[in-house]
């Protein structure tokens, strides 16, 4: 369908799966993957290492449909010049934002920089893409734990902030989730809230051994 998808977090567990499935399931799709790096060569190395850890092998044709952009969601315009930023906005038809810090022990300021402010940077690109280009969908990968320490039934459209969070990660993701949902009236946004992701549902393959894995090792 000639989709051009801007993807953040391609070197992570969720983003790597998303990248692989897009390329496998949509033979016409092009993916522009934002990778934090100091050079194109290092960015490619990071991506290749991430896919290898997940057990994914891409064909030459599939690799040719990946365009890597060196950038950082914690910087204004992701570190791009205005010209590059606007050219990107004109191209993309979809944005999938899966990049996030998943560390639970960082200070709130540290985790907000990526998970909250970084999300705002990606949404700014979405607004620019809607103005300049042909944006048709924005997907934001949130977490079920925006519910914090709430108990009982928690509705997906609740705007009530939990009185307590288990960690700074949950609080920063709640702030990002709330911000993204506040833009739904002007942008074609979908929010996805997975629970704890422990690996591929069929193979068990994962690139991150946290949350449940330390208890399993014990």
CORLINJO-V568062 format. One line per field, one symbol per residue. phi: phi as a letter, one per 20 degrees, with the letter a starting at -180 (. if undefined). burial: + if it has 16 or more other ideal C-beta (glycine too) atoms within 10 Angstrom, else -. A space follows every 50 residues. Layout:
phi: ???
burial: ???
//
This chain:
phi: .lfddecdmfeeffffffgfffffecfdfddddecfadafffffffffff fffenecdffffffeddecfabfedglmneffffffffffefdcccddfa edfedfffffffgefdfffffffffffffffeccfdacddeebfefflef cmfdffdfdffgfbdfafgfffffffgfffffeffdceecddcfefedqf fddmfbdcdclefgffff
burial: --++++++++++++++++++-++-----+++++++++-----++-++--+ +--+-+-+---+--++-++++++---++++----++-++-++++++++++ ++---+----+++++++++-+++-++-+++-++-+--++++++-++++-+ -----------+--+-+++++++++++--++-+---+-+-+------++- -----++-----------
//
